[in-house]
Amino acid sequence: MQRKTSVSTPSCPYCGGKGYFQLVLGGTETCPECHGSGNGESYSRKKFLVKTTKK
């Protein structure tokens, strides 16, 4: 008996694995995070620094 195993790759969190965004006024745009692949493996969380200033 053979057992098939499949490894699912995580999908891109921005485009949901489609590789593109549907624009409101029509047309599509390639996802800037996964570059159209839809694959989330290379996705790395970006850290945004919030600067606070003291007055």
N, C-alpha and C positions, 0 to 999 in steps of 0.2 A: 504494500500500500504506500503510495506516494502522497506526501503532504505538500501542498503549495503554500508558500509564505510570501507575502507581499509587504514591502516596506513602503509606507506612504511618506512622501516628502511633504513637509509643512508648506502650506500655501502662503503667499505674501499677505500680510495683514492689511495692506493698504488697498489692494485691488481685489482681494478675495480669491486669488489664483487665476484670474482671467488674463492678467497682463496688460489690461487697458482700463481706462475710465470712459464711461459714456457721458458726453458733454450735454449740458442742458439745452443748448441751442442746436444740437445735432452734431454728429460726428463723434470721433473717439480720439483719445490721447493716450500714448504709451505711458505706462506706470513709471514714474521716476525712481521708485525704490528698487524694483526688480528688473527694470529695463525691458519689460515686455515678456519675460520668461514665465511669470506667474509663480515662480519658485521662491519660497521663503527661506531656503537654507542659508543664503548669503546675507539675509537680513540681520542687521545688528542694530540694537537699540541705540539711538543717538541721545546723548545727554545734552540737555539744554541748560545753560547756566543763566540764572536770573540774577542780574546785578541789582543790588539794593544800595541806594545812596543815603547817606546820613546828612541831614541839613543842620 
